Amino acid sequence: ALMPLIGQAVAKGEIYLDVLSGTVQAPVNVSLSPEQRVKATEALIFMIRRRGEGIFLYGRNMMDMMLYGPKDDLGETSNNVEIQRQTHLYFVNDTDDGKEEDETDERTLRLNTGGPIYSTEENQLIRAGAISVVTELISVLDGTTIASYCCILVQLVNTTLSLETSRPIRRCTAGLARELYSCSLKEVLGGAHSDAPHPSSEVLLAIMSAPDEESKLLQILEQCVAGTSLSPGHMIDPATQSRCKEALEIRDELVSLGVLEVAAMVAASRETSPATLAVQKALAK
């Protein structure tokens, strides 16, 4: 199967193949360069967006590979000050031609594309690519599958946006936060147009099953938008701020629909139900 093979290339930077030489079949381990892994990530994202049958066959396997399988021996060297200066000039794009509407549209495009990537950030793109693949996967997989990963995904977002200094990784993580709330909203709106008596969201219930982490996520997103959570090692990145703002807007819509509070209540009731307590007691033995 091609999809798991590409996923292995992205996550581990290696491909294991069986090569037939004459009548002898020998295993071969092919190591990929950082540039090749970035290209493999782009190919995998394209495959996921095509929504072929393979995505539903290998969805969980791909999630596990991206979350637990990447190599962590990538060196990170970056001139943060120069990168921040160049990025600021890119997003500001000062012009005096009086075309305010055109400037607004162009700046929106620049925020969505994320701006330039520098050669010193190439290794960071590999880690960011794994997060991008996860984001694409949760945009197409069913809610039950996504829900089983929600706790670790929320923790990943919180930890990364709090501690990570890499621009590409922070951008992709902000996009992951946005997609988690977006999946919840799509489930709720989809249920509202179905024959179900009450719209529900397995993803939202899973997120709210850890209310402290979700509250922390809200606080971190607000701080990222305001730029108040940044340590000296962090850079103010407009693309990251834009994606965090979009995540907050989707969350606000969930609040206005009343489903966020309901999901928190349902998740809390599940934790204290007799059946849940019995299972927890049995597991503790």
C-alpha positions as CSV (number, residue, x, y, z in Angstrom):
1,A,0.0,0.0,0.0
2,L,1.4,3.4,-1.0
3,M,-0.1,5.6,1.7
4,P,1.6,3.8,4.7
5,L,4.9,3.8,2.8
6,I,4.7,7.6,2.3
7,G,3.7,8.0,5.9
8,Q,6.7,6.1,7.0
9,A,8.9,8.3,4.8
10,V,7.4,11.4,6.5
11,A,7.5,10.1,10.1
12,K,10.8,8.2,10.2
13,G,12.8,9.5,7.2
14,E,13.3,6.0,6.0
15,I,11.7,3.6,3.6
16,Y,12.0,-0.2,3.9
17,L,11.7,-2.0,0.6
18,D,12.2,-5.5,-0.7
19,V,14.3,-5.4,-3.8
20,L,14.4,-8.3,-6.2
21,S,17.8,-9.0,-7.6
22,G,17.7,-11.9,-10.0
23,T,16.0,-14.6,-7.9
24,V,17.0,-13.2,-4.6
25,Q,14.8,-10.8,-2.7
26,A,16.7,-8.6,-0.3
27,P,15.4,-5.9,2.1
28,V,16.8,-2.4,1.5
29,N,16.6,0.6,3.9
30,V,16.5,3.9,2.1
31,S,17.2,7.1,4.1
32,L,15.7,10.3,2.9
33,S,17.1,13.8,3.1
34,P,15.2,16.6,4.8
35,E,14.2,18.0,1.4
36,Q,12.9,14.6,0.3
37,R,10.9,14.3,3.6
38,V,9.3,17.7,3.0
39,K,8.3,16.6,-0.5
40,A,6.9,13.3,0.8
41,T,4.8,15.4,3.3
42,E,3.4,17.4,0.4
43,A,2.5,14.2,-1.5
44,L,0.9,12.6,1.6
45,I,-1.3,15.7,2.2
46,F,-2.4,15.7,-1.5
47,M,-3.3,12.0,-1.1
48,I,-5.4,12.7,2.0
49,R,-7.2,15.6,0.3
50,R,-8.1,13.2,-2.5
51,R,-10.0,11.2,0.1
52,G,-9.3,7.8,-1.5
53,E,-10.4,4.6,0.2
54,G,-6.9,4.3,1.7
55,I,-7.5,7.1,4.1
56,F,-10.2,5.2,5.9
57,L,-8.2,2.0,5.9
58,Y,-5.0,3.5,7.2
59,G,-6.3,6.6,9.0
60,R,-5.5,5.4,12.6
61,N,-2.2,3.9,11.5
62,M,-1.3,7.3,9.9
63,M,-2.3,9.2,13.0
64,D,-0.1,6.9,15.2
65,M,2.9,7.3,12.8
66,M,2.6,11.1,12.8
67,L,2.1,11.5,16.6
68,Y,4.5,8.8,17.9
69,G,6.8,7.9,15.1
70,P,8.8,11.0,14.0
71,K,12.6,11.0,14.5
72,D,13.7,13.6,17.0
73,D,17.3,13.9,16.1
74,L,16.8,17.0,13.8
75,G,19.2,19.8,14.5
76,E,17.7,23.3,14.9
77,T,19.7,26.4,14.1
78,S,18.0,29.6,13.2
79,N,18.7,33.3,13.2
80,N,15.5,34.4,14.9
81,V,16.1,38.1,14.9
82,E,16.8,38.3,11.2
83,I,13.8,36.0,10.4
84,Q,11.5,38.1,12.5
85,R,12.6,41.3,10.8
86,Q,12.2,39.8,7.3
87,T,8.8,38.3,8.2
88,H,7.6,41.6,9.6
89,L,8.6,43.4,6.3
90,Y,6.8,40.7,4.3
91,F,3.5,41.1,6.2
92,V,3.6,44.8,6.5
93,N,4.3,45.4,2.8
94,D,4.2,49.2,3.1
95,T,3.0,50.9,-0.1
96,D,1.7,54.4,-0.8
97,D,-0.4,53.8,-3.9
98,G,-3.7,54.4,-2.1
99,K,-5.2,51.0,-3.0
100,E,-6.4,50.2,0.5
101,E,-8.8,47.4,-0.6
102,D,-6.1,45.7,-2.7
103,E,-3.7,45.9,0.2
104,T,-6.2,44.3,2.6
105,D,-6.8,41.4,0.2
106,E,-3.1,40.9,-0.4
107,R,-2.3,41.0,3.3
108,T,-5.0,38.4,4.0
109,L,-3.5,36.2,1.3
110,R,0.0,36.6,2.9
111,L,-1.4,35.7,6.3
112,N,-3.0,32.5,4.9
113,T,0.1,31.4,3.0
114,G,2.3,32.1,6.0
115,G,5.1,34.0,4.4
116,P,8.6,32.9,3.4
117,I,10.4,29.9,4.8
118,Y,14.1,30.2,5.3
119,S,16.8,27.5,4.7
120,T,17.7,27.4,8.4
121,E,14.1,26.3,9.1
122,E,14.2,23.2,6.8
123,N,14.5,20.7,9.6
124,Q,11.7,22.4,11.5
125,L,9.5,21.9,8.4
126,I,9.7,18.1,8.9
127,R,8.2,18.3,12.4
128,A,5.7,20.9,11.2
129,G,4.8,18.6,8.3
130,A,3.8,15.8,10.6
131,I,1.5,18.2,12.4
132,S,0.0,19.3,9.1
133,V,-0.7,15.7,8.2
134,V,-2.5,15.2,11.5
135,T,-4.5,18.3,10.7
136,E,-5.5,17.0,7.3
137,L,-6.4,13.6,8.7
138,I,-8.8,14.9,11.3
139,S,-10.5,17.0,8.6
140,V,-11.5,13.9,6.8
141,L,-11.8,11.1,9.4
142,D,-15.0,10.2,11.3
143,G,-15.7,11.9,14.6
144,T,-15.3,8.7,16.6
145,T,-11.7,8.1,15.3
146,I,-10.8,11.8,15.9
147,A,-12.3,11.7,19.4
148,S,-9.9,9.0,20.5
149,Y,-7.0,11.3,19.9
150,C,-8.4,14.6,21.2
151,C,-6.8,14.6,24.6
152,I,-3.3,14.1,23.3
153,L,-4.0,16.6,20.5
154,V,-5.1,19.3,22.9
155,Q,-2.1,18.7,25.1
156,L,0.1,18.9,22.0
157,V,-1.3,22.3,21.0
158,N,-1.0,23.6,24.6
159,T,2.6,22.5,25.0
160,T,3.7,23.6,21.5
161,L,2.2,27.0,21.6
162,S,3.5,27.6,25.1
163,L,7.1,26.3,24.7
164,E,8.0,26.0,21.0
165,T,9.9,28.8,19.3
166,S,9.9,27.5,15.7
167,R,7.7,29.5,13.4
168,P,6.6,26.6,11.0
169,I,5.8,24.4,14.0
170,R,3.8,27.0,15.8
171,R,1.9,27.9,12.6
172,C,0.9,24.3,12.0
173,T,-0.1,23.8,15.6
174,A,-2.3,26.8,15.5
175,G,-3.9,25.3,12.4
176,L,-4.4,22.1,14.3
177,A,-6.3,23.9,17.1
178,R,-8.5,25.6,14.5
179,E,-9.3,22.3,12.9
180,L,-10.2,20.6,16.2
181,Y,-12.9,23.3,16.9
182,S,-13.9,23.2,13.2
183,C,-14.5,19.5,13.3
184,S,-16.6,20.0,16.4
185,L,-18.7,22.6,14.7
186,K,-19.2,20.6,11.5
187,E,-20.4,17.6,13.6
188,V,-22.9,19.9,15.5
189,L,-24.2,21.6,12.4
190,G,-24.3,18.3,10.5
191,G,-26.4,16.7,13.3
192,A,-28.7,19.7,13.3
193,H,-29.6,18.9,9.7
194,S,-30.0,15.1,10.3
195,D,-32.9,13.1,11.8
196,A,-31.2,12.8,15.2
197,P,-33.3,14.3,18.0
198,H,-30.3,16.2,19.4
199,P,-27.2,17.3,17.5
200,S,-24.0,15.9,19.1
201,S,-20.3,16.0,18.6
202,E,-18.0,13.2,19.6
203,V,-15.0,15.4,19.0
204,L,-16.3,18.2,21.2
205,L,-17.2,15.8,24.0
206,A,-13.7,14.3,23.8
207,I,-12.2,17.8,24.0
208,M,-14.4,18.8,27.0
209,S,-13.6,15.5,28.8
210,A,-10.5,17.3,30.0
211,P,-12.0,20.8,30.9
212,D,-8.7,22.0,32.5
213,E,-6.8,21.4,29.2
214,E,-9.5,23.1,27.1
215,S,-9.5,26.1,29.5
216,K,-5.7,26.2,29.1
217,L,-6.1,26.0,25.3
218,L,-8.5,29.0,25.4
219,Q,-6.1,31.0,27.4
220,I,-3.1,30.1,25.3
221,L,-4.9,31.0,22.0
222,E,-6.0,34.4,23.5
223,Q,-2.5,35.1,24.6
224,C,-1.1,34.1,21.2
225,V,-3.5,36.5,19.4
226,A,-2.6,39.3,21.8
227,G,1.1,38.5,21.7
228,T,1.3,38.5,25.5
229,S,2.5,34.9,26.0
230,L,5.7,35.3,24.2
231,S,9.0,34.6,26.0
232,P,12.2,36.3,24.7
233,G,12.8,33.2,22.5
234,H,9.5,33.5,20.7
235,M,8.7,35.6,17.6
236,I,5.5,37.4,16.9
237,D,4.3,35.7,13.8
238,P,1.2,37.2,12.1
239,A,0.3,33.9,10.4
240,T,0.2,32.1,13.8
241,Q,-1.8,34.9,15.3
242,S,-4.3,34.7,12.4
243,R,-4.9,31.0,12.8
244,C,-5.3,31.3,16.5
245,K,-7.8,34.1,16.0
246,E,-9.8,31.8,13.6
247,A,-9.8,29.0,16.2
248,L,-11.2,31.4,18.8
249,E,-13.9,32.6,16.4
250,I,-15.0,29.0,15.8
251,R,-15.0,28.4,19.5
252,D,-17.1,31.5,20.0
253,E,-19.7,30.1,17.6
254,L,-19.8,26.9,19.6
255,V,-20.4,28.9,22.7
256,S,-23.2,31.0,21.0
257,L,-24.9,27.7,20.0
258,G,-24.8,26.6,23.6
259,V,-23.2,23.3,22.7
260,L,-19.8,23.9,24.5
261,E,-21.5,24.2,27.9
262,V,-23.7,21.2,27.2
263,A,-20.7,19.1,26.1
264,A,-18.8,20.0,29.3
265,M,-21.9,18.9,31.4
266,V,-22.2,15.6,29.4
267,A,-18.5,14.8,29.7
268,A,-18.6,15.5,33.5
269,S,-21.7,13.2,33.9
270,R,-20.0,10.4,32.0
271,E,-17.1,10.6,34.5
272,T,-19.4,10.2,37.5
273,S,-21.8,7.7,36.0
274,P,-22.1,4.3,37.9
275,A,-20.9,2.4,34.9
276,T,-17.8,4.6,34.5
277,L,-17.0,4.3,38.2
278,A,-17.4,0.5,38.0
279,V,-15.0,0.3,35.1
280,Q,-12.5,2.5,36.8
281,K,-12.7,0.4,39.9
282,A,-12.2,-2.8,38.0
283,L,-9.2,-1.4,36.1
284,A,-7.6,-0.3,39.4
285,K,-7.5,-3.8,40.7
